[in-house]
Amino acid sequence: MKRTLLAAAAVMTLAAVSASAQMLSAGAGLLYKGGFNGGTIRDGRKTDLNFNGMVDLSAIGLLRFSKTSDMGFMLEIGTAEYSFRMRPQDEDVATDANTGVYSISKFAVTPSLYLGGFTLGASFGFGDTQTVENVDGSAVDMLRSFTDFGQVVVVASPTIELRIGGMIPLWKHDDGVLNLNLSAGYMLPGLYDNGGDNNAKPVSAGIGLNYLFTAIR
């Protein structure tokens, strides 16, 4: 009896997956982003916009809820880059030699809802790779993170970023579609494990392209 029930459950599961997978698209994308620190900034310090040195690269899967639906579940797996600048608040004091560029690289898993071209989800970033250098390329002093955040900081893993975006079709054909990809994100609760009241919270926005081909109709 148990085997019969298990077999029936397996058949039903396979049937449900097969039915839902009739509109499965897969592909890849790239995204060029810039950002700033959206957290609480210490007195005497200021954040500035910085553009990332690398693009985000991702593999993408989109499973529509039905063949006729323009809604579904999307999953992106790939790299996620973040960067921002921190400098003295006084414009007369700030220079390229004392404005630090914080650059962070993550391996990201990003599930989201696809809602008629709009996306809403969360990106989970793994890894703690961070580099800091001044705008002019010179090395920062050992106390720079203490100056900017009030303490020595350690990049958290995982991080959580709320994301909203949109995909605008540029070219369609029977087997797939090329999209213009727009994305914006805000990292909560923050970038650093021990960031305290002045934890960095990167705000990012980007533009890119992705191509999705119809894997299963």
C-alpha positions in Angstrom: 0.0 0.0 0.0 2.8 2.4 0.9 4.6 1.6 -2.3 1.4 2.3 -4.3 1.0 5.6 -2.5 4.6 6.6 -3.1 4.4 5.6 -6.8 1.2 7.6 -7.2 2.8 10.6 -5.4 5.8 10.4 -7.7 3.6 10.2 -10.8 1.6 13.2 -9.7 4.8 15.2 -8.9 6.3 14.4 -12.3 3.1 15.3 -14.0 2.9 18.7 -12.2 6.6 19.4 -13.0 6.0 18.5 -16.6 2.9 20.7 -16.9 4.6 23.7 -15.2 7.8 23.3 -17.2 6.0 23.8 -20.5 7.2 27.4 -20.4 10.8 27.1 -19.2 13.3 29.6 -20.5 17.0 29.6 -19.8 19.9 31.8 -20.8 22.6 34.2 -19.6 23.0 37.9 -18.9 25.4 40.6 -18.0 24.8 43.8 -15.9 27.0 46.9 -15.5 26.4 48.6 -12.2 27.3 51.6 -10.0 26.5 52.3 -6.4 27.1 54.2 -3.2 26.8 53.6 0.5 23.2 53.9 1.6 24.0 53.4 5.3 24.3 55.9 8.1 27.5 57.9 7.4 29.8 59.0 10.3 30.2 62.7 11.0 33.0 64.1 8.9 32.7 61.4 6.2 30.7 61.3 2.9 29.9 58.6 0.4 30.1 59.1 -3.4 29.0 57.1 -6.5 31.4 54.6 -8.0 31.1 52.4 -11.1 32.1 48.8 -10.8 35.3 47.6 -12.5 33.6 44.3 -13.5 30.2 43.4 -14.9 27.9 40.9 -13.2 27.6 37.7 -15.1 24.8 35.2 -14.5 23.0 32.1 -15.7 19.2 32.6 -15.7 16.2 30.3 -15.5 12.6 31.5 -15.9 9.7 29.1 -15.2 6.3 30.6 -16.0 3.3 29.5 -14.0 1.5 28.3 -17.1 1.8 28.4 -20.9 -0.4 31.5 -21.1 0.8 33.3 -18.0 3.1 36.3 -18.1 4.1 35.6 -14.5 6.6 33.1 -13.0 9.6 32.3 -10.9 13.1 33.4 -12.0 16.5 32.2 -10.6 19.8 33.8 -11.3 23.2 32.3 -10.3 26.4 34.1 -10.9 28.7 36.9 -9.8 27.7 40.2 -8.1 29.9 43.2 -7.9 29.5 46.2 -5.5 31.5 49.4 -5.0 31.2 52.8 -3.4 33.5 55.6 -2.4 34.1 57.1 1.1 35.9 60.4 1.5 36.2 63.4 3.9 33.0 65.5 4.0 34.9 68.8 3.6 35.2 69.4 -0.2 38.4 71.4 0.3 40.0 68.4 2.0 38.8 65.6 -0.2 41.2 64.5 -2.9 41.8 61.4 -5.1 44.6 60.5 -2.7 42.3 60.3 0.4 39.0 59.1 -1.3 38.7 55.3 -0.8 37.0 53.0 -3.3 35.5 49.9 -1.6 35.1 47.0 -4.1 33.3 43.8 -3.1 32.9 40.6 -5.2 30.2 38.0 -4.3 28.9 34.7 -5.7 25.2 35.4 -5.8 22.0 33.3 -5.8 19.0 35.4 -6.7 15.4 34.0 -6.7 12.7 36.4 -7.7 9.1 36.7 -9.0 8.7 37.6 -12.6 5.6 39.8 -13.0 5.0 40.7 -16.6 8.5 42.0 -17.2 9.1 43.3 -13.7 11.2 41.3 -11.2 11.1 41.4 -7.4 13.4 39.3 -5.3 16.4 39.0 -3.0 20.0 38.2 -3.8 22.1 36.1 -1.4 25.7 36.9 -1.7 28.5 34.5 -0.6 32.2 35.2 -0.1 34.1 38.0 1.6 36.4 39.3 -1.1 37.0 43.1 -0.7 39.6 45.5 -2.0 40.1 49.1 -0.9 42.3 51.6 -2.6 42.3 55.3 -3.2 40.9 56.8 -6.4 44.4 57.7 -7.6 45.4 54.0 -7.2 47.5 54.5 -4.0 47.2 52.2 -1.1 44.9 53.2 1.8 46.3 53.5 5.3 45.7 50.7 7.8 43.1 52.7 9.8 40.9 53.6 6.8 38.0 51.3 7.7 38.1 52.7 11.3 38.0 56.2 9.9 35.1 55.4 7.6 33.1 53.0 9.8 34.3 53.5 13.4 35.9 50.0 13.6 37.8 47.4 11.6 35.2 45.6 9.4 34.7 42.1 8.1 32.6 41.4 5.1 29.5 39.3 6.0 28.7 36.0 4.2 26.0 35.6 3.2 24.7 39.1 2.5 21.1 39.9 1.6 20.2 42.4 -1.1 16.6 43.4 -1.9 16.3 43.7 -5.7 13.8 45.2 -8.1 14.2 45.2 -11.9 12.7 45.0 -15.3 13.3 43.2 -18.6 12.3 45.0 -21.8 12.3 42.8 -25.0 14.5 44.2 -27.7 14.3 41.3 -30.2 12.0 38.3 -30.2 11.9 35.2 -32.3 10.4 31.7 -32.0 13.2 30.3 -30.0 14.0 33.1 -27.6 14.2 36.8 -26.7 16.9 39.4 -26.2 16.1 41.7 -23.3 17.3 45.0 -22.0 17.8 44.4 -18.3 17.4 47.1 -15.6 18.1 46.4 -11.9 18.3 48.2 -8.6 19.2 46.9 -5.2 19.6 47.7 -1.5 21.6 45.6 0.9 20.1 44.7 4.3 21.0 44.5 7.1 24.4 45.6 5.9 27.7 44.6 4.2 29.8 43.9 7.3 29.4 41.4 10.1 30.4 43.9 12.8 29.4 47.1 11.1 27.4 48.6 14.0 25.6 51.9 13.6 27.7 52.8 10.6 27.4 49.6 8.7 27.8 50.0 4.9 24.5 49.3 3.0 25.4 49.4 -0.7 22.7 50.9 -3.0 23.3 49.8 -6.6 21.7 50.2 -10.0 22.6 48.8 -13.3 21.8 48.2 -17.0 22.6 45.2 -19.1 21.4 42.6 -21.5 20.2 39.0 -21.2 19.2 36.4 -23.7 16.6 33.7 -22.8 15.9 30.8 -25.2 12.8 28.6 -24.9 14.1 25.4 -23.3 10.7 23.7 -22.9 7.4 24.9 -24.4 
